[in-house]
C-alpha cells in the first residue's frame, strides 16, 4: 500500500528525505504516529518553520500542562484534536533526537532543486 491507500507498484520515484515509517523512540517503546499526511515541499525554510511551530506547540503543553494562557489552551486543544495528548507523556520533546514530524505522522517529501 502506498501512503494514500492506493496499491503500491513498488517502484516509487519519490525523493523523500524521511523514512517511510517514521518512528520516535523513548525507553524502547514506539510512540510514532502512523503516517497521516505527506507534505511535499521545495523550500527548506518553510519546512523548518513548520517543524519549529510543531516543536513549540509540544513544548508549551509539556512544560506546564496546567497553564491557563491562551497559547497553552490552544495547544492542548490541538493535541487533543490530533489525538496525541495521550502519547505526549511518553516522550521528551526537548530530546535532540525527538522528531516532532514523526510524532504527528508527517512525512516530508522534497521536490525540485535544493534551495541555497
Buried (B, 14 or more C-beta within 10 A) or exposed (E): EEBEEEEEEEEEEBEBEBEEEBEBBBEEEEBBBEBEEBBEBEEEEEBEEBBEEBBEBBBBBBEEEEBEEEEBEEBBEBBEEBEBBEBBEBBEBEEEEBBBBBBBBBBBBBEEEEEE
